[in-house]
Amino acid sequence: MFPPFFISQFYLSSAIFVFNVSVISVFMVKNNSFMSYEKAVEAAEYIKSKYEKEIKIAVVLGSGLGAFADDLENAVKIPYEEIPHFARSTVEGHAGQLVLGEVSGIPVAVQQGRFHFYEGYEMPQVTFPVRAFGVMGIENLILTNAAGSVQTSFKPGNLMLIRDHLNLMGTNPLRGANDERFGARFPDMTEVYAKDLQEIVSEEAAFIAQERFEKGLDEKLSTFLRRGVYCALSGPTYETPAEIHMYRFLGADAVGMSTVPEAIAAKHQGMKVLGISCITNMAAGITDEPINHEEVMETGAKVAEVFKELLRRVIIKIV
């Protein structure tokens, strides 16, 4: 027979274990409620009710790159607060609305502003628009962002075609219970960014560079497009020089605070993903200059015309 002290300790330990399991279970349910399939369907149906044409391409615009949405034909603008279960954009340079319209007659859905992990949102909230896009039947997702260059050969104003990524955000958007209606429990990430879409971007960028040189807009013929690995970090602080040194050692070419969660969620749902970074600044320690958000916005505005023309041509070629 066990002594009373042992029995009491046993029951106490059992109670603590049950409590911990309950807390974890509640957290998982709460954490995944934002990404429930039913809520994604509700958001998708609302969006479709505002626009009758079938959409196969969605674009997410990063900091300072929102002007692209202003040029859509027959545009319908929906503030995020009107869409069921959408979060709110709180960052300067993110208008906080979904714009449905056309690019040369091709229907597109454009997020003019995204949700970031550093804003305090949970990953299911960050990726929820992508979940809704997938349920709508959207097949191609173009992700854009403002990024800091880790490579000295990249310059502010360059665009970087994302060929792969490093997820150093400390979490994964698929963590928690998996709904097979979205995708498999363990999705393959060998080719997150579709190679055929990358080739379209590369070709169109070369055409634009040639045209700009022939028109005298650029003094010499040189490509503005680079290829590289995007490293996603949680933010909101910019990186230290020591951290940048480590990321470069790991194979990163540019750093930022977005894109990867959306790319993972889209791949999970079977969507084709394309990623383009606008290099807005040199990362910490590459130069002696401090980094600030105003610089990010200014560089985005400077490359707006080239960026918009590239996106327009790519969308036409994808369809």
N, C-alpha and C positions, 0 to 999 in steps of 0.2 A: 504494500500500500504506500502511495506517495505521500510525503509530508504536506501539510496545509500550505506551507510557504511555496513549495514547488508548484502545487496546483494553481495557487493564485497567480504566480508568475506566468504559468502556461496560458491561463485565460486572458491575462493582461496582454501578453504577446500576440495571442490570437486576435484579440479585439483591435490592437494596433494594426495588424496585418490586414484585417477586413476593412478597417477605416481607410488605410492607404490605398487598397485596391479600389474602393468605392470612389475616393477622390480622383484617382487616375481615370477611372471609367467615366465619371462625370466630366472631367476635363476633356477627354477624348471626344465625347459626344458634343460638348459645347464647342470645342475647337473645330469639329468637322461639320457643324450645323450650317456654317456659311457656304460650304461646298456641296450641300446636299443636291442630289440630282433634281429633286422636285423644285427647289428654289431656282436652280439654273433654268429649268423649263419655264417657270413663272416669269423670270426676267427675259428669256428669249421670246416668249409669246408677246410680252409687252412691247419689246423692240420691233417685232414683226408687225404688230398692229399699227405702228407709226409709219411703216414703209412697205409698200406692196411688192416691190421687186425682190427677186431672190439674190442674196448676197453670197459670194464665194470667197471674197478677200476681205480681211480685216487688217487695220494698221494701228499700231500703238505709237503715239508720238512722244518723244522725250523732251527734256527741258530745253526751251528755246527753239523747238522745232515745230511748234503748233501751227505755224502759218500755212502749212500744207492743207489743213482742213478748211481754211478760209476760201480756197479756190475750187472747192467741189461744186459741181453743177447740180441744180435742183436739190439743194441741201435741206435736210431736216435736222434741226438741232434739238437734242434731248438732254437737259441737265441731269447729272447723275442722281440728284436727289429725287427725281421722278421715276427712276428705274428701280423696280423692286429689288431690294437686297444689295444694291450697289453702295459702295462706301463713298467718301468725299475726298476730292483732291485738296490738299492744304498747302502745296508748295508753289512758290512763285514760278510762273512759266508754264503752269498746268491749268488750263481753263476750266476743267472739270465738267466736260460734256461729251456726249457721244454724237458724232455727226454722221448722218447717213446721206449719201449722195452718189455722184457719178464722176468718174475720171474718163474722159473721152467716151462717154456712154456706158462705161462699165460700173455697175453698182459696187460700192465699197462701204464698209463701216469703219469709222476712224475715231479712235479714242484720243480726244484732245486733252491729254493729261492722264496720268496713271496713279495707282496707289502704291506706296512704298512701305516696306517692312519697317523702316526707321520712323515712320509717322505714328507707329504704335499699333498698326493693323496686324492681325494674325495672317499667316500665309494663305489660308483659304479665302480671306477677304481680298488679298493682293491679287490672287489668280481668278477670282470669281468672274470678271468679265470674259476671260478666256473660256471658262466653263460654259458661259452663256453662248458665246460664239460657236463653240463646238456643237451645242445642242441645236443651234440655228442651222447647222449644216455647212458652216463656213469651213473651207478646206485649206486655205492658205492664210498664214499669219505673218505679217511683217512687223518686226519689233525694232524700234529705234531708240537711241539713248544718247545722252551727252556723257563723254568719258574722258578720263585723264590718261595721257600717254605715258607708258613705262619705257618705251623705246625712243632713243634720241633721234632716230631717223623719221619718226612721225612728227608732224607739225600741227599746231592748232589750225583748224580749218580743213584738215584732211578728213576723209570719211574712211572708216575701217569696216570692211566686210568681215563679219564674225564667222570664223570657220569652226570654232569650238569654244568651250567655256570652262572656267574653274568655278565651282560653287563653294565659296568660302564664307557664306552667310551664316554658318553655324546651324543650319536647319535645312529641311527639304520640304517643299510644298506638298509632297505626297505622304508625309508622315501621318500616321493615324489609320483609322479604318478605311479600307478601300471599297469603292463602289464599282463593281464590274461594268456598270453601264457607262462609266467614263472610260475605263481602260483596265488593263491587266495590273495585278499587284506589283509585279517587277518588270516595268517597261525597259526595253533596250535603249541605251543612250549612245550607241556607237556613232550614229549620224543624226544629231539633234537638228543641225542646220542643213537643209536639203542642198546637195551639191549642184543639182540642175538649176535651182534658183540662184545659187551663187554665181554660176556661169552667166546667167542672164544679166546680173548686176555688173559683172566684170566687163562684158561686151558693151553694154550701154554706157558705162562710165568712160570707156575708151572712145566711143563715138562722140560723147559730149566734150571730152578733152580736145579732140581733134577739131571739132566745130568751133570751140571757143578760141583756139589758136588761129584758125583761119579767119575768124571775124575780128581778130585783133583784141579780143577781151583778155587774153593772157599773153604775156611777152614771149614765153617759150612753151613748147609742147611738153607737158609733163602730166602724168596721171595724178589725180587727187585722191584716188582710191588705193587703200592698203588692205592687206589681209592679216588677220591676227586672232589671238585668243583673248577673249574678254573674261576678266576676273570680277566676279560679283561679291561685294562686301555688304555688311549690314548697314553701315553708316550710323548716324548722320555725320560723324566727324570725317574729315578728309584724312588720308593715310599719313603716317610718319615716314620720313626718308628710310628708316630701317625696315619698315614694313614693305615699302616699294622695292627695296633691294631684295627682299625675300620673294615677293611675288614675281619679280623678273627671273629669279633663279628657278622658280617653279614653272616658268614658261609663259607667263602673262605678257601681253603686249599693251593692254589698256585695262583700266580699272573703273568701276562704277558701282552703283547701288540699286540696280534694277535688272530687268530683262530675263535673267536666268530662271526665276520662279515661273514666269509666264511661259518661257520656252519649254520647261519641263512639263508643265500642265498641258500645253498644246501637244507636245509629243506623246504624252500619256493618252490623249484623245485621238491620236492618229492624224493630226494636222501636219501639214508641211510648214516648216518654220524658216524664216529668213531674218537675219539680224544685221543691222547696220548701226555703227557707232559714229557719232560726230565727235572728233577729237577737239575738245574745247580748251584744253590746257595741258601743260606738262605736269606730270605727277610730282609729288613732294620730293625734293632732293635732286631732281633732274636739273632744275635751275634754282637760283637763290630767291626767286619771286614767290611771295605767299599766294595761296589759292583762295579764291572767293567766288561766290555764286554769281555775282554780277559779271565776272569774266566769262563764265559759262554761258550766260544769257547773251552777251554781246557777240561771242563767237558764233553761236547758233544763228543769230540774226544775219551775220555776214555771209554765211554759207547757204542762206535760205533758198536763194534762187537755184543754185546748182542742186541742192538737196531735193527741192520740189520737182525739178525737171527729171532727175534720176528716178524718183519714186513714180512719177507719171509714166515714164517709159517702161519701167519694170512691170507695173501693174498691167499695162497693155500687153506685154509679152507673156505674162503668166497665164492669162486667160486663153 
